[in-house]
Amino acid sequence: MPNHLPALAVRAAVVTTAAAAASVLAVLPAAEAAPLPVAYTGTPVVATAPSLPQPASAEAVAAGTRAAAVDFAMSKIGSPYRYGASGPNAFDCSGLVSWAFKRAGKSLPRTSRAMSKVGTPVSRDQLQPGDLVFFYKPVSHVGIYIGNGKILHASTRKSPVKISDMGRMKFNSARRI
């Protein structure tokens, strides 16, 4: 706990001194009690407001959203696949992606085909974690890229939400949200 006694003592001294000065000024003739002009020869100091931190760039915010979506999706590894399910206990491919991004603060369309039309196209060699990766023609599967050529996805009725090598499926396109 901070010791406030010195600050209180200083305050009391200032108040006492100000009161004493006021009592002296009260008995002086008006001409003698008037303030004296003082010439100031220094450089004036202008107080400025502290600078505020710069807001995060739109790309930094989007990268944070993608990272959070990866984390949310990772928390569902092992959850069962169920066609048409969008969590929180079972998922199909687009349901997992939609659920993870919604938890991260970004709403996406519900189907893989509709998702393949949002965001910015990304080439396969420019993928970053959190990018959406689409497979087959026409698009019928989506996963979340997690790095090192791997995706996180809800695969089939026979396997739960898992991490897979991207090369095991026919790559169609990728988008950055």
C-alpha positions as CSV (number, residue, x, y, z in Angstrom):
1,M,0.0,0.0,0.0
2,P,1.5,3.4,-1.0
3,N,2.4,5.9,1.8
4,H,0.3,9.0,1.2
5,L,1.6,10.9,4.4
6,P,4.3,12.9,2.6
7,A,1.8,14.0,-0.1
8,L,-0.7,15.0,2.6
9,A,2.0,16.9,4.5
10,V,3.0,18.8,1.3
11,R,-0.7,19.6,0.6
12,A,-1.2,20.9,4.1
13,A,1.9,23.1,3.8
14,V,0.7,24.6,0.5
15,V,-2.8,25.3,1.9
16,T,-1.3,26.9,5.0
17,T,1.1,29.1,3.0
18,A,-1.7,30.1,0.6
19,A,-3.9,31.0,3.6
20,A,-1.1,33.1,5.2
21,A,-0.5,34.9,1.9
22,A,-4.2,35.7,1.5
23,S,-4.3,37.1,5.0
24,V,-1.3,39.4,4.3
25,L,-2.8,40.6,1.0
26,A,-6.1,41.4,2.8
27,V,-4.5,44.0,5.0
28,L,-2.3,45.7,2.3
29,P,-3.5,48.8,0.4
30,A,-4.9,47.9,-3.0
31,A,-1.9,49.4,-4.9
32,E,0.5,47.2,-2.9
33,A,-1.6,44.0,-3.1
34,A,-2.0,44.2,-6.9
35,P,-0.1,41.6,-8.9
36,L,3.3,42.6,-10.2
37,P,4.0,42.3,-13.9
38,V,6.9,39.9,-14.6
39,A,8.7,39.7,-17.9
40,Y,9.0,36.1,-19.1
41,T,12.1,35.5,-21.2
42,G,11.9,31.7,-21.6
43,T,10.4,29.6,-24.4
44,P,6.8,28.8,-23.8
45,V,6.0,25.1,-23.4
46,V,2.9,23.8,-25.1
47,A,1.4,20.6,-23.7
48,T,0.4,18.1,-26.3
49,A,-1.9,15.2,-26.0
50,P,-0.3,11.8,-25.8
51,S,-0.3,10.0,-29.1
52,L,-2.7,7.2,-29.4
53,P,-1.6,3.8,-30.7
54,Q,-2.2,3.3,-34.4
55,P,-5.1,1.0,-35.2
56,A,-4.2,-2.4,-36.6
57,S,-4.2,-2.7,-40.4
58,A,-7.0,-4.6,-42.0
59,E,-4.6,-7.4,-43.0
60,A,-3.4,-7.8,-39.4
61,V,-7.0,-8.0,-38.2
62,A,-7.8,-10.6,-41.0
63,A,-4.7,-12.6,-40.1
64,G,-5.8,-12.7,-36.5
65,T,-9.3,-13.9,-37.6
66,R,-7.8,-16.7,-39.7
67,A,-5.5,-17.7,-36.8
68,A,-8.4,-17.8,-34.4
69,A,-10.5,-19.9,-36.9
70,V,-7.6,-22.4,-37.1
71,D,-7.5,-22.6,-33.3
72,F,-11.3,-23.1,-33.1
73,A,-11.2,-25.8,-35.8
74,M,-8.3,-27.6,-34.2
75,S,-10.3,-27.8,-31.0
76,K,-12.8,-30.0,-32.9
77,I,-10.3,-32.7,-34.1
78,G,-11.9,-36.0,-33.5
79,S,-15.5,-34.7,-33.7
80,P,-17.7,-36.9,-35.9
81,Y,-18.6,-36.2,-39.5
82,R,-22.3,-35.7,-40.2
83,Y,-23.6,-34.5,-43.5
84,G,-25.3,-31.1,-43.1
85,A,-24.0,-30.6,-39.5
86,S,-22.4,-27.3,-38.5
87,G,-21.4,-28.0,-34.9
88,P,-20.7,-27.8,-32.2
89,N,-20.5,-31.6,-31.8
90,A,-20.6,-32.9,-35.4
91,F,-19.7,-31.3,-38.7
92,D,-19.5,-31.7,-42.5
93,C,-16.7,-29.9,-44.3
94,S,-18.3,-26.5,-44.8
95,G,-20.1,-26.7,-41.5
96,L,-16.7,-27.0,-39.7
97,V,-15.2,-24.0,-41.7
98,S,-18.3,-21.9,-41.2
99,W,-18.5,-22.7,-37.4
100,A,-14.8,-22.0,-36.9
101,F,-14.8,-18.6,-38.7
102,K,-18.1,-17.6,-37.1
103,R,-16.5,-18.2,-33.7
104,A,-13.5,-16.1,-34.8
105,G,-15.9,-13.3,-35.7
106,K,-16.4,-13.7,-39.5
107,S,-19.5,-15.1,-41.1
108,L,-19.2,-17.2,-44.2
109,P,-21.7,-18.8,-46.5
110,R,-22.8,-22.3,-45.5
111,T,-21.7,-24.4,-48.5
112,S,-18.2,-25.1,-49.9
113,R,-19.3,-23.9,-53.4
114,A,-20.6,-20.6,-52.0
115,M,-17.5,-20.2,-49.9
116,S,-15.3,-20.6,-53.0
117,K,-16.6,-17.3,-54.2
118,V,-15.8,-15.1,-51.2
119,G,-12.5,-13.6,-50.1
120,T,-9.4,-13.1,-52.3
121,P,-8.0,-15.8,-54.6
122,V,-4.7,-17.3,-53.5
123,S,-2.3,-19.5,-55.5
124,R,-1.4,-22.8,-54.0
125,D,2.2,-21.6,-53.5
126,Q,1.1,-18.5,-51.5
127,L,-1.1,-20.3,-49.0
128,Q,-1.0,-19.1,-45.4
129,P,-2.6,-20.8,-42.3
130,G,-6.3,-20.0,-42.2
131,D,-6.8,-19.8,-46.0
132,L,-9.7,-21.9,-47.3
133,V,-8.7,-24.7,-49.7
134,F,-11.3,-26.1,-52.1
135,F,-11.2,-29.5,-53.9
136,Y,-12.7,-31.2,-56.9
137,K,-14.6,-29.8,-59.9
138,P,-17.1,-28.5,-59.3
139,V,-16.1,-27.5,-55.8
140,S,-17.5,-30.1,-53.3
141,H,-15.1,-30.0,-50.4
142,V,-13.4,-27.4,-48.3
143,G,-10.7,-27.4,-45.6
144,I,-8.7,-24.9,-43.7
145,Y,-5.0,-24.7,-44.6
146,I,-2.8,-25.0,-41.5
147,G,0.6,-24.9,-43.1
148,N,3.2,-27.4,-44.4
149,G,0.9,-28.7,-47.1
150,K,-1.8,-29.8,-44.6
151,I,-5.4,-29.0,-44.1
152,L,-7.9,-29.4,-41.3
153,H,-11.2,-30.7,-42.5
154,A,-14.3,-32.8,-41.8
155,S,-13.7,-35.5,-44.3
156,T,-16.2,-38.3,-44.7
157,R,-18.7,-40.4,-42.7
158,K,-15.9,-42.9,-42.1
159,S,-13.5,-40.5,-40.4
160,P,-13.8,-37.6,-37.9
161,V,-12.5,-34.1,-38.2
162,K,-8.8,-34.5,-38.9
163,I,-5.6,-33.1,-40.4
164,S,-4.7,-34.4,-43.9
165,D,-2.1,-33.9,-46.5
166,M,-3.5,-31.6,-49.2
167,G,-2.0,-33.7,-52.0
168,R,-4.4,-36.6,-51.2
169,M,-7.3,-34.7,-52.9
170,K,-7.7,-32.9,-56.2
171,F,-6.9,-29.2,-55.5
172,N,-9.3,-26.8,-57.2
173,S,-8.6,-23.3,-55.6
174,A,-8.0,-21.4,-52.5
175,R,-9.3,-18.1,-51.0
176,R,-8.0,-15.8,-48.3
177,I,-10.7,-14.4,-46.0
